[in-house]
Amino acid sequence: MGLDEKGNKIALNGLWRRRQTTKFNGASYLTQRAAEALYTEEGQRQVKETIDYYLENARMLREGLAEAGYEAVGGINSPYIWLKTPGTMTSWEFFDYLLDRYHIVGTPGSGFGPSGEGYFRLTAFNTHENTRRCIERLGATDRK
């Protein structure tokens, strides 16, 4: 309890809650400043560099998968590559195959609903070195 200017008792809980929710009911100052920096020339340059970096990984994945004989799409304007699972493998069987045999992790298509079954998603959100390593491993597959 607190006192008002006339000495009457008042409950502070409601006032404190209002202050807190008003003051902190949005993006923090730090987040606002970071967002503001994105609109500067330097911020735009850095964003473009980052996007270009991951799209280069996507290009490497797309081309490497094609060379390894996989049917793959995507990675042009997105960091994700979708490939058809080989033969009659389900997306989870292909997940296990890649993980156990080549130490590569991706997302089984069945996680995206029934239409995703039979497909597998790889991401370009990694380093160039790890992306090259992934392609080298996939290129060595002895798919049937």
C-alpha positions as CSV (number, residue, x, y, z in Angstrom):
1,M,0.0,0.0,0.0
2,G,1.0,3.5,-0.6
3,L,-0.3,7.0,0.3
4,D,-1.7,9.6,-2.1
5,E,-1.1,13.3,-1.7
6,K,-3.8,13.6,1.0
7,G,-2.4,10.7,3.0
8,N,-5.1,8.2,1.9
9,K,-4.0,4.6,1.4
10,I,-4.0,3.4,-2.2
11,A,-3.2,0.0,-3.7
12,L,0.1,0.2,-5.7
13,N,-0.2,-3.2,-7.4
14,G,-2.5,-2.0,-10.1
15,L,-0.4,1.2,-10.7
16,W,2.8,-0.9,-10.8
17,R,1.3,-3.4,-13.2
18,R,0.1,-0.6,-15.5
19,R,3.5,1.0,-15.5
20,Q,5.3,-2.3,-16.3
21,T,2.9,-3.4,-19.1
22,T,3.0,0.1,-20.7
23,K,6.7,0.5,-20.5
24,F,7.6,-3.0,-21.6
25,N,4.7,-3.9,-23.9
26,G,6.8,-3.6,-27.1
27,A,10.2,-4.0,-28.6
28,S,13.0,-3.1,-26.2
29,Y,15.1,0.0,-26.9
30,L,18.0,-2.2,-28.0
31,T,15.8,-4.0,-30.5
32,Q,14.4,-0.8,-31.8
33,R,18.0,0.6,-32.3
34,A,19.0,-2.6,-34.1
35,A,16.0,-2.4,-36.4
36,E,16.8,1.2,-37.1
37,A,20.3,0.3,-38.1
38,L,19.0,-2.0,-40.8
39,Y,17.8,1.0,-42.7
40,T,21.2,2.6,-42.9
41,E,23.4,2.2,-45.9
42,E,25.8,0.0,-43.9
43,G,22.9,-2.0,-42.5
44,Q,21.5,-2.7,-46.0
45,R,25.0,-3.7,-47.2
46,Q,25.4,-6.2,-44.3
47,V,21.9,-7.7,-44.8
48,K,22.7,-8.2,-48.5
49,E,26.0,-9.8,-47.7
50,T,24.3,-12.2,-45.3
51,I,21.5,-13.1,-47.8
52,D,24.1,-13.6,-50.5
53,Y,26.2,-15.9,-48.3
54,Y,23.3,-18.2,-47.6
55,L,22.0,-18.2,-51.2
56,E,25.5,-19.2,-52.3
57,N,25.2,-22.2,-49.9
58,A,21.8,-22.9,-51.5
59,R,23.4,-22.8,-55.0
60,M,26.1,-25.2,-53.9
61,L,23.6,-27.6,-52.5
62,R,21.3,-27.5,-55.6
63,E,24.2,-28.1,-57.9
64,G,25.8,-30.7,-55.7
65,L,22.6,-32.6,-55.4
66,A,22.0,-32.5,-59.1
67,E,25.6,-33.9,-59.7
68,A,24.9,-36.6,-57.2
69,G,21.7,-37.6,-59.1
70,Y,19.1,-36.2,-56.7
71,E,16.0,-34.5,-58.0
72,A,16.0,-31.1,-56.1
73,V,14.2,-27.8,-56.3
74,G,14.4,-24.5,-54.4
75,G,17.3,-22.5,-53.1
76,I,16.9,-19.7,-55.7
77,N,15.1,-17.1,-53.6
78,S,15.1,-19.2,-50.4
79,P,17.7,-20.9,-48.3
80,Y,15.8,-24.2,-48.4
81,I,16.4,-27.1,-50.9
82,W,13.8,-29.8,-51.3
83,L,14.8,-33.1,-52.7
84,K,12.9,-36.2,-53.7
85,T,13.7,-39.2,-51.5
86,P,15.3,-42.0,-53.5
87,G,13.4,-45.1,-54.5
88,T,10.6,-46.0,-52.1
89,M,12.2,-44.5,-49.0
90,T,9.9,-42.5,-46.8
91,S,11.1,-39.1,-45.6
92,W,11.9,-40.5,-42.2
93,E,13.8,-43.5,-43.6
94,F,15.9,-41.0,-45.7
95,F,16.5,-38.9,-42.6
96,D,17.8,-42.0,-40.8
97,Y,19.9,-43.0,-43.8
98,L,21.6,-39.6,-44.2
99,L,22.2,-39.3,-40.4
100,D,23.5,-42.8,-39.9
101,R,25.6,-43.1,-43.0
102,Y,26.7,-39.5,-43.8
103,H,26.1,-37.5,-40.6
104,I,23.8,-35.1,-42.5
105,V,20.7,-33.8,-40.8
106,G,17.7,-32.3,-42.6
107,T,13.9,-32.2,-42.2
108,P,11.7,-35.0,-43.3
109,G,9.0,-33.8,-45.6
110,S,6.3,-35.6,-43.6
111,G,6.7,-33.0,-41.0
112,F,5.1,-30.5,-43.4
113,G,1.9,-32.6,-43.8
114,P,0.9,-35.6,-46.0
115,S,2.0,-33.8,-49.2
116,G,5.5,-33.6,-47.9
117,E,6.0,-37.3,-47.7
118,G,8.6,-38.5,-50.1
119,Y,10.5,-35.3,-49.9
120,F,13.3,-34.0,-47.7
121,R,14.4,-30.5,-46.9
122,L,17.9,-29.3,-46.5
123,T,18.8,-25.8,-45.3
124,A,21.6,-23.4,-46.5
125,F,21.9,-21.8,-43.1
126,N,25.4,-23.1,-42.4
127,T,29.0,-22.2,-43.3
128,H,30.4,-22.6,-46.8
129,E,32.8,-25.2,-45.4
130,N,30.0,-27.4,-43.9
131,T,27.9,-27.0,-47.0
132,R,30.9,-28.2,-49.1
133,R,31.4,-31.1,-46.7
134,C,27.7,-32.1,-47.0
135,I,27.9,-32.0,-50.8
136,E,31.1,-34.1,-50.8
137,R,29.3,-36.7,-48.6
138,L,26.2,-36.7,-50.7
139,G,28.3,-37.1,-53.9
140,A,29.7,-40.2,-52.4
141,T,26.3,-41.9,-51.9
142,D,25.8,-45.3,-53.4
143,R,22.1,-44.9,-53.9
144,K,20.3,-47.8,-55.5
